[in-house]
C-alpha cells in the first residue's frame, strides 16, 4: 500500500466483493455455500488469455475442476480435525448456485464451471494490477 492508502500490489492477486453480498440469497444460506462460492471465485481463471487444459479451453471467469478436486482443495480445520464436504454435498451446493444463476456448468467431461456476474453475464474483463 502506498502512503495515500491505495492498493499498489497484493501478492497472489485479489477478488472484489460487493457490500450488497449481505443482502443476497447466499448470505441466508449456511456458511458452506458462501465458502464454496468464494472458493470458485478465487480459483476462476483471471487472465484474459485462454488456456488449453487437457483439451478444454479455459477462458477468463471459468475454472476446470472435478467435484473431488473441489473437496480436496476446500478442506478446513475444525476442532483440530480436518473436515471436508461429501461428494453429494458439493453437488447440492453447486446445484443451488446454478439455481441462483451464480454459476453455470458447461458440460465437459472434466467439469468446467463458469462464474456468472451480475444479471447472468460473465464478469467484464479488467486489467490486473501488478
C-alpha positions in Angstrom: 0.0 0.0 0.0 1.2 3.5 -0.8 1.0 6.3 1.7 -2.3 7.5 0.2 -4.0 4.2 1.1 -4.4 2.9 -2.4 -3.7 -0.7 -3.2 -0.5 -0.9 -5.1 0.0 -4.7 -5.2 -1.5 -7.6 -3.4 0.7 -10.7 -3.6 -1.3 -13.6 -5.2 -3.9 -11.3 -6.7 -7.4 -10.4 -5.3 -11.1 -10.5 -6.0 -13.7 -7.8 -5.3 -16.8 -8.5 -3.3 -19.7 -6.0 -3.3 -21.2 -5.0 0.0 -24.6 -6.0 -1.2 -23.5 -9.6 -0.8 -25.0 -9.3 2.7 -28.5 -8.8 1.1 -28.1 -11.6 -1.4 -29.7 -15.1 -1.2 -26.3 -16.7 -0.5 -26.0 -14.7 2.7 -29.0 -16.5 4.1 -27.6 -20.0 3.4 -25.2 -21.8 5.7 -21.6 -20.7 5.6 -20.6 -23.7 3.4 -22.4 -22.2 0.4 -20.5 -18.9 0.8 -17.3 -20.8 1.3 -17.8 -22.8 -1.9 -18.7 -19.7 -3.9 -15.7 -17.8 -2.7 -13.5 -20.8 -3.5 -14.9 -20.8 -7.0 -14.2 -17.0 -7.4 -10.7 -17.4 -6.1 -9.9 -20.3 -8.4 -11.6 -19.0 -11.6 -9.1 -18.0 -14.4 -8.5 -14.3 -14.2 -6.1 -14.0 -17.1 -7.8 -12.7 -20.3 -5.7 -15.1 -22.4 -7.5 -18.5 -22.7 -5.6 -21.6 -21.6 -5.9 -25.1 -23.1 -6.0 -27.7 -20.3 -6.4 -31.4 -21.3 -8.2 -30.4 -24.5 -10.6 -27.9 -22.8 -10.3 -24.2 -23.4 -10.5 -22.3 -20.1 -11.3 -18.7 -20.6 -11.5 -15.8 -18.1 -14.1 -16.4 -15.4 -14.1 -20.2 -15.8 -12.4 -23.0 -13.9 -11.8 -26.6 -14.6 -12.3 -28.7 -11.5 -13.8 -32.0 -10.6 -16.0 -32.4 -7.6 -13.3 -34.5 -5.9 -10.7 -31.8 -6.6 -13.0 -29.1 -5.1 -13.4 -31.3 -2.0 -9.7 -31.8 -1.6 -8.8 -28.1 -2.1 -11.6 -26.9 0.2 -11.0 -28.8 3.3 -10.7 -26.9 6.6 -9.6 -27.4 10.2 -12.3 -27.6 12.8 -11.6 -28.6 16.4 -8.2 -29.9 15.4 -9.8 -32.2 12.8 -9.6 -31.9 9.0 -13.1 -31.6 7.7 -14.3 -31.9 4.1 -17.6 -31.9 2.2 -19.1 -35.1 0.8 -19.4 -35.6 -2.9 -23.2 -35.3 -2.6 -22.9 -32.1 -0.5 -20.8 -30.4 -3.2 -23.3 -31.5 -5.8 -26.2 -30.0 -3.9 -24.4 -26.7 -3.2 -23.4 -26.4 -6.9 -27.0 -27.1 -7.9 -28.1 -24.3 -5.6 -25.5 -21.9 -7.0 -26.8 -22.8 -10.5 -30.4 -22.2 -9.5 -29.4 -18.7 -8.2 -27.6 -18.2 -11.6 -24.3 -17.5 -9.8 -22.6 -20.2 -11.8 -23.1 -22.1 -15.0 -21.9 -25.6 -15.6 -20.5 -26.1 -19.1 -20.9 -29.8 -20.0 -17.4 -31.1 -20.4 -16.2 -34.4 -19.0 -13.7 -32.5 -16.9 -16.2 -30.3 -15.1 -15.9 -26.7 -16.4 -17.7 -24.1 -14.3 -18.3 -20.5 -15.4 -18.7 -17.9 -12.8 -21.7 -15.7 -13.7 -21.6 -12.0 -13.0 -24.4 -9.5 -12.5 -27.6 -10.3 -14.4 -26.2 -13.6 -15.6 -23.4 -12.1 -17.6 -19.8 -13.1 -17.4 -17.8 -10.5 -15.4 -16.2 -7.8 -17.6 -12.5 -8.1 -18.3 -10.3 -6.0 -16.1 -6.7 -5.2 -16.4 -4.9 -6.8 -13.4 -2.8 -4.5 -11.3 0.8 -5.6 -10.9 
